[in-house]
């Protein structure tokens, strides 16, 4: 009690610092209290950080749990959705074979055809809007190498003259790709040897890369927001840079023509794929896929090789690997979550990890020998496979098996394959009964439509599928939305 009395009844002349110390008058106790005060001040000064740290420890597990839950739900939906998809077919008129497609937004898909037509289809209304093709610069200055030279977009001939024009009749648009920010679209030009760039969402022309390839462009891959790589039938890969200057100049160029002005650019680099292991005339770059994590670009050539390149500001070769199935390697996709490339061949899908020995390459049969794998894609843990017989197959890369048909054959909703796997079949589409058909195919009642292209929308609930007859001499088309 005496201690309390002393601590509360201080003398008026007592120093201020002693009044703050209170009854702890011993020197060692004063030091201890002073240290405690400093710690308290430091804690008060940093209390906001401590609170944030404590709140982070409290909510971070919850956020991680929510992310894991969302991922699990997406994976669950990806495995169940194919079994309940229903087809809605679109009429494309007399267009010939859709080779490439990409979603622009939740209701528009841009497509390219064998007849060299670029168009946008509205999946809600079915309306078709054609996009003007971009032409090369005049032949007189095609070899000048000028970067950013402006043209009015008309009265221009493709490089190579009339012979190139006749040779490209059977080619068309084989590739359409959007850059990561979805502000630019890359595809083939009016001359299939050239790269055409459009701005999104307006689809205004930006530039044409017409100084590079001597043969058709088969594939395109963006390696950054402003750099794209094109793979050509001439066995080369071109690296193109679309600078802010080129984009800005195309935006500022006034034009009263139907097609606004656009620039002409030259390649930043041009690399040939290795030809020392095989017939050099068969070294045609058929498909490209980019690994953004390691900045590596995978390429498949028709001679049955897989090539890996380091792709940043230039292209540097890393390795070349012989594929186990080397016939008709025409499609390639990269699974970012699984770090593997999927290669489609005549009758198999091969899964390739470049960092593993070649004997570890796993291949699965498509169950449709001879028709070929024409398109392949990753969505979550499901690999979607489009075949030349108009079938869509779904391979579970986690379970190492194709999805099974959830409906039996008697339900009438799905045709059950003999081995019980889930197989969706495209509709009839449109086939031109021309002279070729009358001469060689008139006794055949129906032709399956090869699935040359397919793509999921951002939600993963809509699958756009397109193609046409597999026989090169037949003229026809197919497009449908599975949802």
MARLO-476227 format. One record per residue (C-alpha): residue number from 0; y, z, x. Coordinates in steps of 0.25 Angstrom, whole numbers, always signed. Layout:
BEGIN
<n->NUM | y->Y | z->Z | x->X>
...
END
This chain:
BEGIN
<n->0 | y->+0 | z->+0 | x->+0>
<n->1 | y->+9 | z->+3 | x->+12>
<n->2 | y->+7 | z->-11 | x->+17>
<n->3 | y->+12 | z->-17 | x->+4>
<n->4 | y->+24 | z->-8 | x->+4>
<n->5 | y->+28 | z->-13 | x->+18>
<n->6 | y->+26 | z->-27 | x->+15>
<n->7 | y->+34 | z->-27 | x->+2>
<n->8 | y->+46 | z->-18 | x->+7>
<n->9 | y->+52 | z->-26 | x->+19>
<n->10 | y->+64 | z->-21 | x->+26>
<n->11 | y->+77 | z->-29 | x->+23>
<n->12 | y->+79 | z->-32 | x->+38>
<n->13 | y->+65 | z->-36 | x->+41>
<n->14 | y->+64 | z->-50 | x->+48>
<n->15 | y->+61 | z->-62 | x->+38>
<n->16 | y->+49 | z->-66 | x->+46>
<n->17 | y->+43 | z->-52 | x->+45>
<n->18 | y->+46 | z->-52 | x->+30>
<n->19 | y->+37 | z->-64 | x->+29>
<n->20 | y->+26 | z->-58 | x->+37>
<n->21 | y->+25 | z->-46 | x->+28>
<n->22 | y->+16 | z->-35 | x->+32>
<n->23 | y->+9 | z->-42 | x->+43>
<n->24 | y->+18 | z->-37 | x->+55>
<n->25 | y->+7 | z->-38 | x->+66>
<n->26 | y->+10 | z->-50 | x->+76>
<n->27 | y->-4 | z->-56 | x->+75>
<n->28 | y->-3 | z->-55 | x->+59>
<n->29 | y->+10 | z->-62 | x->+60>
<n->30 | y->+5 | z->-73 | x->+68>
<n->31 | y->-7 | z->-75 | x->+58>
<n->32 | y->+2 | z->-75 | x->+46>
<n->33 | y->+11 | z->-86 | x->+53>
<n->34 | y->-1 | z->-95 | x->+56>
<n->35 | y->-6 | z->-93 | x->+42>
<n->36 | y->+8 | z->-97 | x->+37>
<n->37 | y->+8 | z->-110 | x->+46>
<n->38 | y->-5 | z->-114 | x->+40>
<n->39 | y->+0 | z->-112 | x->+26>
<n->40 | y->+12 | z->-120 | x->+29>
<n->41 | y->+3 | z->-131 | x->+35>
<n->42 | y->-6 | z->-131 | x->+23>
<n->43 | y->+6 | z->-131 | x->+14>
<n->44 | y->+12 | z->-143 | x->+21>
<n->45 | y->-2 | z->-151 | x->+20>
<n->46 | y->-6 | z->-146 | x->+7>
<n->47 | y->-4 | z->-160 | x->+1>
<n->48 | y->-14 | z->-165 | x->+11>
<n->49 | y->-24 | z->-154 | x->+8>
<n->50 | y->-23 | z->-156 | x->-7>
<n->51 | y->-26 | z->-171 | x->-5>
<n->52 | y->-37 | z->-168 | x->+4>
<n->53 | y->-43 | z->-158 | x->-6>
<n->54 | y->-41 | z->-167 | x->-18>
<n->55 | y->-47 | z->-179 | x->-10>
<n->56 | y->-59 | z->-170 | x->-7>
<n->57 | y->-60 | z->-167 | x->-22>
<n->58 | y->-58 | z->-181 | x->-27>
<n->59 | y->-64 | z->-190 | x->-16>
<n->60 | y->-78 | z->-188 | x->-20>
<n->61 | y->-75 | z->-190 | x->-35>
<n->62 | y->-68 | z->-204 | x->-31>
<n->63 | y->-80 | z->-207 | x->-22>
<n->64 | y->-89 | z->-204 | x->-34>
<n->65 | y->-81 | z->-213 | x->-43>
<n->66 | y->-82 | z->-224 | x->-33>
<n->67 | y->-97 | z->-223 | x->-32>
<n->68 | y->-98 | z->-222 | x->-47>
<n->69 | y->-90 | z->-235 | x->-48>
<n->70 | y->-98 | z->-242 | x->-38>
<n->71 | y->-111 | z->-237 | x->-44>
<n->72 | y->-106 | z->-242 | x->-58>
<n->73 | y->-103 | z->-256 | x->-52>
<n->74 | y->-116 | z->-257 | x->-46>
<n->75 | y->-123 | z->-253 | x->-58>
<n->76 | y->-115 | z->-263 | x->-66>
<n->77 | y->-118 | z->-274 | x->-56>
<n->78 | y->-133 | z->-272 | x->-57>
<n->79 | y->-133 | z->-271 | x->-73>
<n->80 | y->-122 | z->-282 | x->-76>
<n->81 | y->-130 | z->-295 | x->-72>
<n->82 | y->-141 | z->-291 | x->-83>
<n->83 | y->-131 | z->-291 | x->-94>
<n->84 | y->-122 | z->-303 | x->-90>
<n->85 | y->-119 | z->-314 | x->-101>
<n->86 | y->-115 | z->-328 | x->-98>
<n->87 | y->-102 | z->-335 | x->-103>
<n->88 | y->-102 | z->-350 | x->-99>
<n->89 | y->-89 | z->-357 | x->-96>
<n->90 | y->-86 | z->-372 | x->-98>
<n->91 | y->-81 | z->-379 | x->-86>
<n->92 | y->-80 | z->-393 | x->-91>
<n->93 | y->-85 | z->-404 | x->-81>
<n->94 | y->-83 | z->-396 | x->-68>
<n->95 | y->-94 | z->-397 | x->-58>
<n->96 | y->-101 | z->-385 | x->-52>
<n->97 | y->-93 | z->-372 | x->-50>
<n->98 | y->-95 | z->-368 | x->-35>
<n->99 | y->-86 | z->-356 | x->-34>
<n->100 | y->-79 | z->-345 | x->-42>
<n->101 | y->-71 | z->-333 | x->-41>
<n->102 | y->-65 | z->-323 | x->-51>
<n->103 | y->-49 | z->-323 | x->-51>
<n->104 | y->-48 | z->-312 | x->-61>
<n->105 | y->-55 | z->-305 | x->-72>
<n->106 | y->-55 | z->-318 | x->-81>
<n->107 | y->-53 | z->-330 | x->-71>
<n->108 | y->-63 | z->-337 | x->-61>
<n->109 | y->-59 | z->-348 | x->-52>
<n->110 | y->-70 | z->-358 | x->-49>
<n->111 | y->-72 | z->-370 | x->-40>
<n->112 | y->-81 | z->-382 | x->-43>
<n->113 | y->-89 | z->-393 | x->-36>
<n->114 | y->-79 | z->-403 | x->-42>
<n->115 | y->-68 | z->-396 | x->-34>
<n->116 | y->-61 | z->-390 | x->-46>
<n->117 | y->-55 | z->-376 | x->-45>
<n->118 | y->-53 | z->-369 | x->-59>
<n->119 | y->-51 | z->-355 | x->-65>
<n->120 | y->-60 | z->-351 | x->-77>
<n->121 | y->-55 | z->-340 | x->-87>
<n->122 | y->-68 | z->-333 | x->-90>
<n->123 | y->-62 | z->-327 | x->-103>
<n->124 | y->-57 | z->-340 | x->-109>
<n->125 | y->-65 | z->-350 | x->-101>
<n->126 | y->-53 | z->-358 | x->-97>
<n->127 | y->-53 | z->-367 | x->-85>
<n->128 | y->-41 | z->-369 | x->-76>
<n->129 | y->-41 | z->-379 | x->-65>
<n->130 | y->-34 | z->-375 | x->-51>
<n->131 | y->-28 | z->-387 | x->-43>
<n->132 | y->-35 | z->-390 | x->-30>
<n->133 | y->-27 | z->-389 | x->-17>
<n->134 | y->-27 | z->-401 | x->-8>
<n->135 | y->-27 | z->-404 | x->+7>
<n->136 | y->-14 | z->-408 | x->+14>
<n->137 | y->-12 | z->-423 | x->+17>
<n->138 | y->-22 | z->-429 | x->+26>
<n->139 | y->-10 | z->-433 | x->+35>
<n->140 | y->-8 | z->-419 | x->+39>
<n->141 | y->-21 | z->-413 | x->+36>
<n->142 | y->-24 | z->-410 | x->+51>
<n->143 | y->-10 | z->-404 | x->+54>
<n->144 | y->-15 | z->-390 | x->+52>
<n->145 | y->-2 | z->-385 | x->+46>
<n->146 | y->-3 | z->-371 | x->+40>
<n->147 | y->+5 | z->-369 | x->+27>
<n->148 | y->+9 | z->-384 | x->+25>
<n->149 | y->+14 | z->-385 | x->+11>
<n->150 | y->+10 | z->-396 | x->+1>
<n->151 | y->+12 | z->-399 | x->-13>
<n->152 | y->-2 | z->-399 | x->-17>
<n->153 | y->-4 | z->-413 | x->-21>
<n->154 | y->-6 | z->-427 | x->-15>
<n->155 | y->-15 | z->-422 | x->-4>
<n->156 | y->-28 | z->-427 | x->+0>
<n->157 | y->-40 | z->-419 | x->+6>
<n->158 | y->-43 | z->-419 | x->+20>
<n->159 | y->-52 | z->-430 | x->+24>
<n->160 | y->-48 | z->-441 | x->+14>
<n->161 | y->-56 | z->-448 | x->+4>
<n->162 | y->-69 | z->-445 | x->+11>
<n->163 | y->-67 | z->-430 | x->+10>
<n->164 | y->-63 | z->-432 | x->-5>
<n->165 | y->-76 | z->-439 | x->-8>
<n->166 | y->-84 | z->-429 | x->+0>
<n->167 | y->-79 | z->-417 | x->-7>
<n->168 | y->-83 | z->-422 | x->-21>
<n->169 | y->-96 | z->-414 | x->-21>
<n->170 | y->-90 | z->-401 | x->-15>
<n->171 | y->-79 | z->-394 | x->-23>
<n->172 | y->-75 | z->-379 | x->-22>
<n->173 | y->-86 | z->-371 | x->-16>
<n->174 | y->-78 | z->-358 | x->-14>
<n->175 | y->-67 | z->-349 | x->-20>
<n->176 | y->-63 | z->-336 | x->-14>
<n->177 | y->-52 | z->-326 | x->-17>
<n->178 | y->-46 | z->-318 | x->-6>
<n->179 | y->-48 | z->-302 | x->-6>
<n->180 | y->-34 | z->-300 | x->-13>
<n->181 | y->-37 | z->-311 | x->-23>
<n->182 | y->-24 | z->-318 | x->-20>
<n->183 | y->-29 | z->-330 | x->-14>
<n->184 | y->-41 | z->-340 | x->-18>
<n->185 | y->-48 | z->-349 | x->-8>
<n->186 | y->-56 | z->-361 | x->-12>
<n->187 | y->-58 | z->-376 | x->-9>
<n->188 | y->-47 | z->-386 | x->-10>
<n->189 | y->-46 | z->-400 | x->-16>
<n->190 | y->-53 | z->-404 | x->-3>
<n->191 | y->-65 | z->-395 | x->-2>
<n->192 | y->-63 | z->-394 | x->+13>
<n->193 | y->-50 | z->-386 | x->+11>
<n->194 | y->-47 | z->-372 | x->+7>
<n->195 | y->-38 | z->-369 | x->-4>
<n->196 | y->-30 | z->-356 | x->-7>
<n->197 | y->-24 | z->-352 | x->-20>
<n->198 | y->-16 | z->-340 | x->-24>
<n->199 | y->-21 | z->-330 | x->-34>
<n->200 | y->-19 | z->-327 | x->-46>
<n->201 | y->-11 | z->-340 | x->-48>
<n->202 | y->-20 | z->-350 | x->-40>
<n->203 | y->-8 | z->-356 | x->-34>
<n->204 | y->-12 | z->-364 | x->-21>
<n->205 | y->-9 | z->-358 | x->-8>
<n->206 | y->-14 | z->-367 | x->+3>
<n->207 | y->-26 | z->-376 | x->+7>
<n->208 | y->-33 | z->-375 | x->+20>
<n->209 | y->-36 | z->-390 | x->+23>
<n->210 | y->-37 | z->-390 | x->+38>
<n->211 | y->-51 | z->-384 | x->+41>
<n->212 | y->-64 | z->-389 | x->+35>
<n->213 | y->-70 | z->-403 | x->+35>
<n->214 | y->-80 | z->-400 | x->+24>
<n->215 | y->-81 | z->-392 | x->+11>
<n->216 | y->-77 | z->-378 | x->+10>
<n->217 | y->-90 | z->-370 | x->+4>
<n->218 | y->-85 | z->-356 | x->+5>
<n->219 | y->-73 | z->-347 | x->+7>
<n->220 | y->-71 | z->-332 | x->+11>
<n->221 | y->-58 | z->-324 | x->+12>
<n->222 | y->-58 | z->-315 | x->+24>
<n->223 | y->-45 | z->-308 | x->+20>
<n->224 | y->-34 | z->-310 | x->+10>
<n->225 | y->-28 | z->-322 | x->+18>
<n->226 | y->-39 | z->-328 | x->+26>
<n->227 | y->-51 | z->-336 | x->+20>
<n->228 | y->-63 | z->-343 | x->+27>
<n->229 | y->-69 | z->-356 | x->+22>
<n->230 | y->-83 | z->-361 | x->+25>
<n->231 | y->-85 | z->-376 | x->+25>
<n->232 | y->-96 | z->-386 | x->+24>
<n->233 | y->-92 | z->-391 | x->+38>
<n->234 | y->-97 | z->-378 | x->+44>
<n->235 | y->-84 | z->-371 | x->+47>
<n->236 | y->-77 | z->-359 | x->+42>
<n->237 | y->-61 | z->-360 | x->+41>
<n->238 | y->-52 | z->-347 | x->+41>
<n->239 | y->-40 | z->-349 | x->+33>
<n->240 | y->-27 | z->-340 | x->+32>
<n->241 | y->-18 | z->-340 | x->+20>
<n->242 | y->-6 | z->-333 | x->+25>
<n->243 | y->+6 | z->-327 | x->+17>
<n->244 | y->+14 | z->-339 | x->+22>
<n->245 | y->+5 | z->-349 | x->+16>
<n->246 | y->+4 | z->-341 | x->+3>
<n->247 | y->+19 | z->-339 | x->+2>
<n->248 | y->+23 | z->-354 | x->+5>
<n->249 | y->+14 | z->-358 | x->-6>
<n->250 | y->+20 | z->-348 | x->-16>
<n->251 | y->+34 | z->-353 | x->-12>
<n->252 | y->+31 | z->-368 | x->-12>
<n->253 | y->+38 | z->-375 | x->-25>
<n->254 | y->+30 | z->-386 | x->-31>
<n->255 | y->+31 | z->-394 | x->-44>
<n->256 | y->+17 | z->-399 | x->-43>
<n->257 | y->+5 | z->-395 | x->-51>
<n->258 | y->-1 | z->-389 | x->-38>
<n->259 | y->+9 | z->-380 | x->-30>
<n->260 | y->+11 | z->-382 | x->-16>
<n->261 | y->+2 | z->-375 | x->-6>
<n->262 | y->+0 | z->-374 | x->+9>
<n->263 | y->-11 | z->-380 | x->+19>
<n->264 | y->-17 | z->-371 | x->+29>
<n->265 | y->-26 | z->-373 | x->+41>
<n->266 | y->-38 | z->-364 | x->+45>
<n->267 | y->-36 | z->-352 | x->+54>
<n->268 | y->-50 | z->-354 | x->+60>
<n->269 | y->-61 | z->-364 | x->+58>
<n->270 | y->-75 | z->-359 | x->+63>
<n->271 | y->-88 | z->-367 | x->+62>
<n->272 | y->-101 | z->-360 | x->+59>
<n->273 | y->-112 | z->-360 | x->+70>
<n->274 | y->-120 | z->-373 | x->+70>
<n->275 | y->-128 | z->-371 | x->+83>
<n->276 | y->-140 | z->-365 | x->+75>
<n->277 | y->-142 | z->-376 | x->+65>
<n->278 | y->-139 | z->-390 | x->+60>
<n->279 | y->-123 | z->-391 | x->+61>
<n->280 | y->-122 | z->-400 | x->+49>
<n->281 | y->-128 | z->-389 | x->+40>
<n->282 | y->-119 | z->-378 | x->+45>
<n->283 | y->-110 | z->-378 | x->+32>
<n->284 | y->-103 | z->-365 | x->+28>
<n->285 | y->-108 | z->-362 | x->+14>
<n->286 | y->-103 | z->-348 | x->+11>
<n->287 | y->-94 | z->-337 | x->+16>
<n->288 | y->-94 | z->-322 | x->+13>
<n->289 | y->-84 | z->-312 | x->+20>
<n->290 | y->-87 | z->-297 | x->+24>
<n->291 | y->-74 | z->-291 | x->+23>
<n->292 | y->-79 | z->-277 | x->+29>
<n->293 | y->-83 | z->-283 | x->+42>
<n->294 | y->-74 | z->-296 | x->+41>
<n->295 | y->-86 | z->-305 | x->+42>
<n->296 | y->-88 | z->-318 | x->+36>
<n->297 | y->-102 | z->-323 | x->+32>
<n->298 | y->-105 | z->-338 | x->+31>
<n->299 | y->-117 | z->-345 | x->+27>
<n->300 | y->-120 | z->-360 | x->+32>
<n->301 | y->-130 | z->-370 | x->+25>
<n->302 | y->-138 | z->-370 | x->+38>
<n->303 | y->-143 | z->-356 | x->+34>
<n->304 | y->-135 | z->-347 | x->+43>
<n->305 | y->-126 | z->-335 | x->+40>
<n->306 | y->-114 | z->-334 | x->+49>
<n->307 | y->-105 | z->-321 | x->+51>
<n->308 | y->-91 | z->-322 | x->+56>
<n->309 | y->-80 | z->-312 | x->+59>
<n->310 | y->-68 | z->-316 | x->+50>
<n->311 | y->-55 | z->-310 | x->+51>
<n->312 | y->-44 | z->-318 | x->+58>
<n->313 | y->-54 | z->-328 | x->+63>
<n->314 | y->-69 | z->-331 | x->+62>
<n->315 | y->-78 | z->-326 | x->+72>
<n->316 | y->-93 | z->-329 | x->+71>
<n->317 | y->-102 | z->-316 | x->+72>
<n->318 | y->-116 | z->-322 | x->+69>
<n->319 | y->-125 | z->-332 | x->+62>
<n->320 | y->-138 | z->-329 | x->+55>
<n->321 | y->-149 | z->-338 | x->+50>
<n->322 | y->-152 | z->-335 | x->+35>
<n->323 | y->-166 | z->-333 | x->+31>
<n->324 | y->-164 | z->-343 | x->+20>
<n->325 | y->-156 | z->-355 | x->+25>
<n->326 | y->-156 | z->-365 | x->+13>
<n->327 | y->-144 | z->-367 | x->+4>
<n->328 | y->-136 | z->-355 | x->+9>
<n->329 | y->-124 | z->-357 | x->+0>
<n->330 | y->-119 | z->-344 | x->-4>
<n->331 | y->-115 | z->-331 | x->+3>
<n->332 | y->-109 | z->-317 | x->-2>
<n->333 | y->-106 | z->-304 | x->+5>
<n->334 | y->-109 | z->-290 | x->-1>
<n->335 | y->-98 | z->-281 | x->+4>
<n->336 | y->-106 | z->-268 | x->+0>
<n->337 | y->-119 | z->-273 | x->+6>
<n->338 | y->-114 | z->-280 | x->+19>
<n->339 | y->-123 | z->-291 | x->+16>
<n->340 | y->-121 | z->-306 | x->+14>
<n->341 | y->-129 | z->-313 | x->+3>
<n->342 | y->-133 | z->-328 | x->+6>
<n->343 | y->-138 | z->-337 | x->-5>
<n->344 | y->-148 | z->-348 | x->-1>
<n->345 | y->-158 | z->-357 | x->-8>
<n->346 | y->-167 | z->-346 | x->-14>
<n->347 | y->-162 | z->-333 | x->-7>
<n->348 | y->-151 | z->-323 | x->-6>
<n->349 | y->-151 | z->-317 | x->+8>
<n->350 | y->-143 | z->-304 | x->+11>
<n->351 | y->-138 | z->-304 | x->+26>
<n->352 | y->-132 | z->-293 | x->+34>
<n->353 | y->-126 | z->-299 | x->+46>
<n->354 | y->-128 | z->-286 | x->+54>
<n->355 | y->-143 | z->-285 | x->+51>
<n->356 | y->-154 | z->-294 | x->+58>
<n->357 | y->-157 | z->-307 | x->+51>
<n->358 | y->-171 | z->-303 | x->+48>
<n->359 | y->-164 | z->-292 | x->+38>
<n->360 | y->-159 | z->-303 | x->+29>
<n->361 | y->-164 | z->-301 | x->+15>
<n->362 | y->-166 | z->-312 | x->+6>
<n->363 | y->-170 | z->-313 | x->-9>
<n->364 | y->-175 | z->-324 | x->-17>
<n->365 | y->-167 | z->-330 | x->-28>
<n->366 | y->-179 | z->-333 | x->-36>
<n->367 | y->-174 | z->-347 | x->-38>
<n->368 | y->-179 | z->-355 | x->-26>
<n->369 | y->-172 | z->-368 | x->-23>
<n->370 | y->-160 | z->-367 | x->-32>
<n->371 | y->-152 | z->-359 | x->-22>
<n->372 | y->-142 | z->-347 | x->-22>
<n->373 | y->-129 | z->-353 | x->-25>
<n->374 | y->-120 | z->-340 | x->-26>
<n->375 | y->-121 | z->-325 | x->-22>
<n->376 | y->-112 | z->-313 | x->-24>
<n->377 | y->-112 | z->-298 | x->-22>
<n->378 | y->-107 | z->-288 | x->-33>
<n->379 | y->-110 | z->-274 | x->-30>
<n->380 | y->-125 | z->-273 | x->-27>
<n->381 | y->-129 | z->-286 | x->-35>
<n->382 | y->-130 | z->-300 | x->-28>
<n->383 | y->-128 | z->-311 | x->-38>
<n->384 | y->-135 | z->-324 | x->-35>
<n->385 | y->-132 | z->-337 | x->-41>
<n->386 | y->-143 | z->-348 | x->-40>
<n->387 | y->-144 | z->-363 | x->-41>
<n->388 | y->-152 | z->-361 | x->-54>
<n->389 | y->-141 | z->-355 | x->-62>
<n->390 | y->-146 | z->-341 | x->-60>
<n->391 | y->-139 | z->-328 | x->-57>
<n->392 | y->-147 | z->-317 | x->-50>
<n->393 | y->-143 | z->-303 | x->-46>
<n->394 | y->-148 | z->-296 | x->-33>
<n->395 | y->-147 | z->-281 | x->-32>
<n->396 | y->-145 | z->-279 | x->-17>
<n->397 | y->-147 | z->-264 | x->-18>
<n->398 | y->-161 | z->-265 | x->-25>
<n->399 | y->-164 | z->-278 | x->-17>
<n->400 | y->-169 | z->-286 | x->-30>
<n->401 | y->-163 | z->-295 | x->-41>
<n->402 | y->-158 | z->-288 | x->-54>
<n->403 | y->-169 | z->-288 | x->-64>
<n->404 | y->-167 | z->-294 | x->-78>
<n->405 | y->-164 | z->-282 | x->-88>
<n->406 | y->-168 | z->-291 | x->-100>
<n->407 | y->-182 | z->-296 | x->-102>
<n->408 | y->-184 | z->-311 | x->-105>
<n->409 | y->-186 | z->-308 | x->-120>
<n->410 | y->-172 | z->-303 | x->-122>
<n->411 | y->-166 | z->-317 | x->-121>
<n->412 | y->-154 | z->-312 | x->-113>
<n->413 | y->-159 | z->-315 | x->-99>
<n->414 | y->-170 | z->-324 | x->-94>
<n->415 | y->-179 | z->-315 | x->-86>
<n->416 | y->-183 | z->-321 | x->-73>
<n->417 | y->-198 | z->-321 | x->-69>
<n->418 | y->-196 | z->-310 | x->-59>
<n->419 | y->-187 | z->-302 | x->-69>
<n->420 | y->-174 | z->-303 | x->-61>
<n->421 | y->-161 | z->-305 | x->-68>
<n->422 | y->-156 | z->-320 | x->-69>
<n->423 | y->-144 | z->-325 | x->-76>
<n->424 | y->-144 | z->-340 | x->-79>
<n->425 | y->-131 | z->-348 | x->-80>
<n->426 | y->-128 | z->-357 | x->-92>
<n->427 | y->-129 | z->-372 | x->-94>
<n->428 | y->-115 | z->-375 | x->-89>
<n->429 | y->-111 | z->-390 | x->-90>
<n->430 | y->-119 | z->-402 | x->-83>
<n->431 | y->-113 | z->-416 | x->-83>
<n->432 | y->-123 | z->-426 | x->-87>
<n->433 | y->-118 | z->-437 | x->-78>
<n->434 | y->-125 | z->-448 | x->-71>
<n->435 | y->-132 | z->-439 | x->-61>
<n->436 | y->-138 | z->-430 | x->-72>
<n->437 | y->-142 | z->-442 | x->-80>
<n->438 | y->-149 | z->-448 | x->-68>
<n->439 | y->-156 | z->-436 | x->-62>
<n->440 | y->-156 | z->-424 | x->-71>
<n->441 | y->-156 | z->-429 | x->-86>
<n->442 | y->-170 | z->-424 | x->-88>
<n->443 | y->-166 | z->-410 | x->-84>
<n->444 | y->-161 | z->-402 | x->-96>
<n->445 | y->-153 | z->-391 | x->-89>
<n->446 | y->-148 | z->-388 | x->-75>
<n->447 | y->-145 | z->-374 | x->-70>
<n->448 | y->-131 | z->-371 | x->-65>
<n->449 | y->-131 | z->-366 | x->-51>
<n->450 | y->-123 | z->-353 | x->-49>
<n->451 | y->-114 | z->-358 | x->-38>
<n->452 | y->-104 | z->-347 | x->-40>
<n->453 | y->-103 | z->-333 | x->-47>
<n->454 | y->-93 | z->-321 | x->-46>
<n->455 | y->-91 | z->-308 | x->-52>
<n->456 | y->-78 | z->-303 | x->-57>
<n->457 | y->-71 | z->-290 | x->-51>
<n->458 | y->-78 | z->-281 | x->-62>
<n->459 | y->-92 | z->-287 | x->-59>
<n->460 | y->-94 | z->-289 | x->-74>
<n->461 | y->-92 | z->-304 | x->-74>
<n->462 | y->-99 | z->-315 | x->-66>
<n->463 | y->-94 | z->-329 | x->-66>
<n->464 | y->-105 | z->-339 | x->-63>
<n->465 | y->-103 | z->-354 | x->-61>
<n->466 | y->-110 | z->-366 | x->-55>
<n->467 | y->-116 | z->-379 | x->-59>
<n->468 | y->-129 | z->-387 | x->-58>
<n->469 | y->-136 | z->-386 | x->-44>
<n->470 | y->-138 | z->-401 | x->-42>
<n->471 | y->-127 | z->-407 | x->-34>
<n->472 | y->-127 | z->-419 | x->-43>
<n->473 | y->-125 | z->-413 | x->-56>
<n->474 | y->-111 | z->-410 | x->-62>
<n->475 | y->-110 | z->-397 | x->-70>
<n->476 | y->-104 | z->-383 | x->-70>
<n->477 | y->-107 | z->-369 | x->-75>
<n->478 | y->-98 | z->-357 | x->-76>
<n->479 | y->-101 | z->-344 | x->-84>
<n->480 | y->-96 | z->-329 | x->-84>
<n->481 | y->-107 | z->-319 | x->-85>
<n->482 | y->-102 | z->-305 | x->-90>
END
